[in-house]
Amino acid sequence: MTKRERDHGGGLDAAIARFGGSRIGWIDLSTGINPHPYPLNTLPPDCWTALPDKNALANLIAAARAFWQVPDGAGLMAASGASALIAQIPQLAPAGSVCIPGPTYNEHAAAFRNSGSQVTDTPPARTQVVVHPNNPDGKIWTAQTLPTPDAALTIIDESFCDIVPRQSLISLTARPGTLVLKSFGKFWGLAGLRLGFIAGDPALIARLNDAVGPWAVSGPALHVGAAALADLEWARDTRARLAEDAARLDAQMQSAGARVLGGTTLFRLYEVEDAVVWQTRLAHHRIWSRVFPYNPRWLRLGLPHALHWPRVAAALA
């Protein structure tokens, strides 16, 4: 794998080693994780002591199906994070040409290359993958703009789509050969819980279920996920807050000389004269950001926690 293929946000330990300080003193804006996570209540003791319960899994799947309005004819399963599913998806199709328009989240290309496929960013191809909204520029796809309308296997990664649910392509999961990925950790801000979902062609979902094996979701994740997915008021309020905070960050960055390129309300993409210089400047204030090896002018920032806005403003002043 090349460095470009596996490039990610995070890496706070490396930032600390370079710029000093301790983890508790840093603000990590290099990811697109909601800084105000879903509130965790006391978990039942058997979440930790018993094997994950089948009824709890059924409750989680029912809550997910209702929240995302998964079509009745589509399959749906949960796993220990969307990345666990991404690693398994290439096994669903024979090695061949895979169209993944980029730049985008790079684990899809890495997984398919690991399976022996050739990845291209132009159609046609037997398999296609789109990230919707795209990471890092926030591009929105539609059923009409998919690069290969007649692809045998279509993967739509909606890890960031919960901020714009009306844009979801979940209705396409009723089509044969179509799968839609959903991440739990980003919108609900609980990435450490490791929970992800995939909906679509029932035959393909059955194969993925066999691949991940039993007890793919932990007891705590079953309990927290079902409660969070049923809390529609929290989701509605969170979308409104994220939109306000994204606009606030854009205003601060524009005042500091950056140009808004896009993103979502969980992360913002900016054009600057030299992204590494900006990253270093912010790092001296113990704020970590995301740069991209394929574009030296792109800088990506997640949203600060409410307590951290003054530090961000001071770093940009």
C-alpha positions in Angstrom: 0.0 0.0 0.0 1.2 3.5 -0.7 1.1 6.3 1.8 -1.6 8.0 -0.3 -3.9 5.0 -0.2 -3.8 4.7 3.6 -3.7 8.4 4.5 -6.2 9.3 7.3 -7.0 11.9 9.8 -6.0 11.3 13.4 -2.4 10.7 14.2 -2.5 12.8 17.3 0.3 10.8 18.9 2.7 11.7 16.1 1.6 15.4 16.5 2.4 15.3 20.2 5.8 13.7 19.5 6.6 16.5 17.1 5.1 19.5 18.8 4.9 18.5 22.5 2.2 18.6 25.0 -0.1 15.8 26.2 -3.2 14.3 24.6 -5.5 16.0 27.1 -4.2 19.4 26.1 -4.8 19.0 22.3 -7.8 19.7 20.2 -8.1 17.1 17.5 -9.9 18.6 14.5 -8.3 16.2 12.0 -11.4 13.9 11.9 -15.0 14.3 11.0 -16.5 13.1 14.3 -19.3 15.0 16.1 -17.6 16.7 19.1 -20.8 16.5 21.1 -21.6 12.8 21.2 -24.8 11.1 22.0 -25.2 11.0 25.8 -24.4 7.6 27.3 -26.5 6.4 30.2 -25.6 3.6 32.6 -25.4 0.3 30.7 -26.9 -2.9 32.0 -24.2 -5.0 33.6 -24.9 -8.0 31.3 -23.8 -5.8 28.3 -20.3 -6.5 29.5 -20.6 -10.0 31.0 -22.7 -11.9 28.5 -22.3 -12.8 24.9 -24.3 -10.3 22.7 -28.0 -11.2 22.8 -29.9 -12.1 19.7 -32.9 -10.1 20.8 -30.7 -7.1 21.4 -29.3 -7.5 17.9 -32.9 -7.7 16.5 -33.8 -4.5 18.3 -30.8 -2.7 16.9 -31.6 -3.8 13.4 -35.2 -2.8 13.7 -34.2 0.6 15.0 -31.7 1.0 12.1 -34.2 -0.1 9.5 -36.7 2.5 10.8 -34.2 5.4 11.2 -32.8 5.0 7.7 -36.1 3.9 6.1 -34.5 0.8 4.6 -36.8 -0.7 2.0 -38.7 -3.9 3.1 -37.0 -6.0 0.3 -33.5 -5.0 1.3 -31.2 -6.8 3.8 -29.6 -5.1 6.7 -26.8 -6.1 9.0 -24.5 -4.5 11.7 -20.8 -5.0 12.3 -18.0 -3.6 14.4 -17.6 -0.5 12.4 -18.0 0.4 8.7 -14.3 -0.3 8.2 -14.8 -3.9 9.1 -17.4 -4.1 6.3 -15.3 -2.2 3.8 -12.5 -4.8 4.2 -15.0 -7.7 3.4 -16.9 -6.1 0.5 -14.3 -7.0 -2.2 -14.9 -10.7 -1.6 -18.4 -10.2 -3.0 -17.2 -9.8 -6.6 -14.4 -11.4 -8.7 -11.3 -9.3 -9.1 -11.5 -6.9 -11.9 -11.9 -3.2 -12.7 -13.4 -1.1 -9.9 -14.4 2.6 -10.5 -13.8 4.8 -7.4 -14.1 8.5 -8.3 -11.5 10.4 -6.3 -10.1 12.0 -4.4 -12.1 10.2 -1.7 -11.9 8.1 1.4 -9.0 5.7 0.6 -9.9 2.5 2.4 -12.2 1.4 -0.4 -9.4 1.5 -3.0 -7.0 -0.2 -0.5 -9.4 -3.0 0.2 -10.1 -3.7 -3.5 -6.4 -3.6 -4.4 -5.7 -6.1 -1.6 -8.2 -8.4 -3.3 -6.4 -8.2 -6.7 -8.7 -5.7 -8.4 -7.5 -2.7 -10.5 -8.9 0.6 -9.3 -9.7 3.5 -11.6 -11.5 6.8 -11.2 -13.2 6.6 -14.6 -16.0 4.4 -15.8 -17.0 1.9 -17.1 -16.3 -0.8 -14.5 -18.0 -4.0 -13.2 -17.9 -2.6 -9.7 -18.3 1.0 -8.6 -17.8 2.8 -5.2 -19.0 6.3 -4.4 -18.7 8.1 -1.1 -21.9 10.2 -0.5 -21.4 12.9 0.7 -17.8 12.6 -0.5 -14.9 12.9 1.9 -13.2 15.4 1.7 -15.1 17.8 -0.7 -18.7 16.9 0.3 -19.8 16.1 -3.2 -23.4 14.8 -3.3 -24.3 11.9 -5.7 -27.7 11.0 -7.2 -29.0 7.9 -8.8 -28.6 9.7 -12.1 -25.0 10.7 -11.6 -23.5 7.4 -10.5 -20.5 6.8 -12.8 -21.6 3.3 -14.0 -25.4 3.0 -14.0 -25.3 -0.7 -15.0 -22.5 -1.8 -12.7 -22.9 -5.4 -11.4 -21.9 -4.2 -7.9 -22.6 -0.7 -6.5 -21.3 0.4 -3.1 -22.6 3.7 -1.8 -20.7 4.8 1.4 -23.1 7.1 3.3 -20.9 7.4 6.4 -21.6 11.2 6.5 -25.1 11.2 5.1 -27.0 11.4 8.4 -26.5 15.2 8.4 -28.5 15.3 5.1 -30.9 12.4 5.3 -33.1 13.7 2.5 -30.1 13.2 0.1 -29.7 9.5 1.1 -29.8 6.9 -1.7 -31.1 4.2 0.6 -34.0 3.6 -1.7 -31.5 2.1 -4.2 -30.9 -0.8 -1.8 -34.0 -2.5 -3.3 -31.9 -3.0 -6.5 -29.9 -6.2 -7.0 -26.2 -5.7 -6.6 -26.5 -2.5 -4.6 -25.2 -1.9 -1.0 -25.3 1.2 1.2 -22.9 1.6 4.1 -23.8 3.6 7.2 -21.4 4.7 9.9 -22.5 5.2 13.5 -19.4 6.7 15.0 -19.4 10.0 13.0 -22.8 11.6 13.4 -23.4 10.2 16.9 -19.8 11.0 17.9 -19.1 7.6 19.3 -16.3 6.3 17.0 -14.8 4.2 19.8 -18.0 2.2 20.1 -17.2 0.5 16.7 -20.5 0.1 15.1 -21.5 0.2 11.4 -24.3 -1.0 9.1 -24.8 -2.1 5.6 -28.1 -2.4 3.7 -28.9 -3.8 0.3 -29.1 -6.9 -1.9 -30.2 -9.7 0.6 -28.0 -12.3 -1.1 -24.9 -10.1 -0.6 -25.9 -9.2 2.9 -26.1 -12.9 3.7 -22.6 -13.5 2.4 -21.3 -10.6 4.5 -23.0 -12.0 7.6 -21.3 -15.3 7.1 -17.9 -13.5 6.6 -18.1 -11.5 9.8 -19.3 -14.4 11.9 -21.4 -14.4 15.1 -21.3 -11.7 17.8 -20.0 -9.1 15.3 -21.4 -6.3 17.5 -20.6 -5.9 21.2 -23.2 -5.9 23.9 -22.6 -2.2 24.7 -22.8 -1.2 21.0 -26.1 -3.1 20.7 -27.6 -1.2 23.6 -26.3 2.3 22.8 -27.0 2.0 19.1 -30.6 1.0 19.5 -31.3 3.8 21.9 -29.5 6.4 19.7 -31.2 5.4 16.5 -34.6 5.7 18.2 -33.9 9.2 19.5 -35.1 11.3 16.5 -35.3 14.5 18.6 -31.5 14.3 19.3 -30.8 13.7 15.7 -32.9 16.7 14.6 -31.3 19.1 17.1 -27.8 17.8 16.3 -28.2 18.5 12.6 -29.2 22.1 13.4 -26.3 22.6 15.7 -23.8 21.1 13.3 -25.0 23.5 10.5 -24.6 26.5 12.8 -21.1 25.4 13.9 -19.9 24.7 10.3 -21.0 28.2 9.3 -19.2 29.7 12.3 -16.0 27.8 11.4 -16.2 28.9 7.8 -16.5 32.6 8.9 -13.4 32.3 11.1 -11.4 30.6 8.5 -12.4 33.1 5.8 -11.4 35.9 8.0 -8.0 34.3 8.4 -7.5 34.1 4.7 -8.8 30.6 3.7 -11.2 29.9 0.9 -14.1 27.4 1.5 -14.0 24.5 -0.9 -16.8 22.4 0.6 -17.1 19.5 3.0 -20.0 18.6 5.2 -21.3 20.0 8.5 -19.0 17.4 10.3 -15.9 18.6 8.5 -14.9 21.6 6.3 -12.4 21.7 3.4 -10.4 24.9 2.8 -7.9 26.1 0.2 -4.9 27.9 1.7 -1.6 29.0 0.2 0.4 26.2 2.0 -1.6 23.6 4.0 1.5 22.4 5.9 2.3 25.9 7.1 -1.3 26.3 8.3 -1.2 22.9 10.0 2.1 23.8 11.8 0.7 27.2 12.9 -2.4 25.5 14.4 -0.3 22.8 16.0 1.7 25.4 17.9 -1.6 26.1 19.6 -2.2 22.4 20.2 -4.8 22.1 17.4 -4.4 19.3 15.0 -5.7 19.5 11.4 -5.8 17.4 8.3 -3.6 17.9 5.2 -3.5 15.8 2.0 -0.4 14.4 0.3 -2.1 14.8 -3.1 -3.0 18.5 -2.7 -0.6 20.9 -0.9 -3.3 23.6 -0.7 -6.1 21.6 1.0 -6.7 21.8 4.7 -9.6 20.0 6.4 -10.9 20.8 9.9 -13.5 19.1 12.0 -15.8 21.1 14.2 -14.6 22.2 17.7 -16.3 21.3 20.9 -18.2 24.3 22.4 -15.5 24.8 25.0 -12.8 25.0 22.3 -14.0 27.9 20.1 -11.9 30.6 22.0 -8.7 28.6 21.4 -9.5 28.1 17.7 -10.2 31.8 17.3 -7.0 32.7 19.1 -5.0 30.4 16.8 -6.5 32.0 13.7 -6.2 35.6 14.9 
